[in-house]
Amino acid sequence: MKYKFADNRNYQDLSSGRVLYNLPGTTAFPVRLASEIYQRCAALLLAGGTDPPYSLYDPCCGGAYLLTCIGFLHGREISRIYASDIDENLVSLAERNLSLLTREGLKKRMEQIEAMYAQYGKESHLEALQSALRLKDMLDRMDGDIDIRCFTADITKARDLAGFVNHVNLVITDLPYGNIVSWSGEVDEKQAVRRLLENILPVLLPCSLVSVVSNKRMKVTYQGYRRIELFTVGKRQITILQPVF
Ligand SMILES: C[S@@+](CC[C@H](N)C(=O)[O-])C[C@H]1O[C@@H](n2cnc3c(N)ncnc32)[C@H](O)[C@@H]1O
């Protein structure tokens, strides 16, 4: 796949565990690819007549590494982020990561890193502080804070999603696949993907887009959607769908 939008630059300010929080066993995501997916979708939304700001939802958000990176890189175009996961510990990590997209949350994180630097004097803490300052510059270029809503939900069963989520322009989600993370609540992964697509449908708008990152074996398809794009990067497959109302 040839990158159309995202530069091949150094994204180390967004490295997991540097300023962004992580937990043992949580997954990260290639930042350039996250940006490319967002920008491809944003270009399609714009071409379809939907202007920013956009509301973004990840129903398998984990620690919201993917969403937080997109928030820092493209937050000027994003008004609201919804994040949900079946695992409440990960939702709490997601809340902490997404709080970094607010001035108050980032200030708190900088104070933590400063305290660690004062106590241990490690070079890595100083580098993290420098990254945090650059992330603060990115926040300062945004008009206001993004409205952030996190909740726990099994997306294979979440039939009352409209009570939590509304008017989503863009879903970007990295499915459980591979050795580190697997589906919970639904053992058949094809069925899990169908349930996810079925359950998010009521909260989408006619021009919304759904971008699903999966392994290459997975056919990401369901009645009520048409496929707009399909591309692969390394072991990952990205399918962009649009609801058909
Ligand atoms: C590949 S990880 C996502 C990582 C995330 N994109 C990030 O940036 O941190 C897949 C996530 O799907 C979640 N998951 C598994 N089964 C689920 C279900 N039935 N409903 C919602 N989330 C589920 C896992 O808990 C895991 O956090």
The ligand as an SDF file (V2000), in Angstrom:
LIG
                    3D

 27 29  0  0  0  0  0  0  0  0999 V2000
   -6.4460   -4.8440   19.1210 C   0  0  0  0  0  0  0  0  0  0  0  0
   -7.1680   -4.3450   20.6200 S   0  0  0  0  0  0  0  0  0  0  0  0
   -7.5290   -2.6570   20.3510 C   0  0  0  0  0  0  0  0  0  0  0  0
   -6.3970   -1.7480   20.7460 C   0  0  0  0  0  0  0  0  0  0  0  0
   -6.7620   -0.3120   20.5970 C   0  0  0  0  0  0  0  0  0  0  0  0
   -7.0060    0.0350   19.2100 N   0  0  0  0  0  0  0  0  0  0  0  0
   -5.7130    0.6340   21.1670 C   0  0  0  0  0  0  0  0  0  0  0  0
   -5.2600    1.4950   20.4240 O   0  0  0  0  0  0  0  0  0  0  0  0
   -5.3640    0.5460   22.3530 O   0  0  0  0  0  0  0  0  0  0  0  0
   -8.7860   -5.0610   20.5430 C   0  0  0  0  0  0  0  0  0  0  0  0
   -9.6640   -4.7290   21.7270 C   0  0  0  0  0  0  0  0  0  0  0  0
  -10.9180   -5.3730   21.5490 O   0  0  0  0  0  0  0  0  0  0  0  0
  -11.4530   -5.6050   22.8330 C   0  0  0  0  0  0  0  0  0  0  0  0
  -12.5650   -6.5640   22.7520 N   0  0  0  0  0  0  0  0  0  0  0  0
  -12.5170   -7.9150   22.6960 C   0  0  0  0  0  0  0  0  0  0  0  0
  -13.7660   -8.4210   22.6470 N   0  0  0  0  0  0  0  0  0  0  0  0
  -14.6110   -7.3570   22.6780 C   0  0  0  0  0  0  0  0  0  0  0  0
  -16.0310   -7.2290   22.6700 C   0  0  0  0  0  0  0  0  0  0  0  0
  -16.8290   -8.3030   22.6000 N   0  0  0  0  0  0  0  0  0  0  0  0
  -16.5690   -5.9710   22.7150 N   0  0  0  0  0  0  0  0  0  0  0  0
  -15.7700   -4.8730   22.7950 C   0  0  0  0  0  0  0  0  0  0  0  0
  -14.4210   -4.9360   22.8310 N   0  0  0  0  0  0  0  0  0  0  0  0
  -13.8510   -6.1620   22.7530 C   0  0  0  0  0  0  0  0  0  0  0  0
  -10.2630   -6.0870   23.6450 C   0  0  0  0  0  0  0  0  0  0  0  0
  -10.5020   -5.9200   25.0270 O   0  0  0  0  0  0  0  0  0  0  0  0
   -9.1470   -5.2010   23.0820 C   0  0  0  0  0  0  0  0  0  0  0  0
   -8.9520   -4.0840   23.9020 O   0  0  0  0  0  0  0  0  0  0  0  0
  1  2  1  0
  2  3  1  0
  2 10  1  0
  3  4  1  0
  4  5  1  0
  5  6  1  0
  5  7  1  0
  7  8  2  0
  7  9  1  0
 10 11  1  0
 11 12  1  0
 11 26  1  0
 12 13  1  0
 13 14  1  0
 13 24  1  0
 14 15  1  0
 14 23  1  0
 15 16  2  0
 16 17  1  0
 17 18  1  0
 17 23  2  0
 18 19  1  0
 18 20  2  0
 20 21  1  0
 21 22  2  0
 22 23  1  0
 24 25  1  0
 24 26  1  0
 26 27  1  0
M  CHG  2   2   1   9  -1
M  END
$$$$
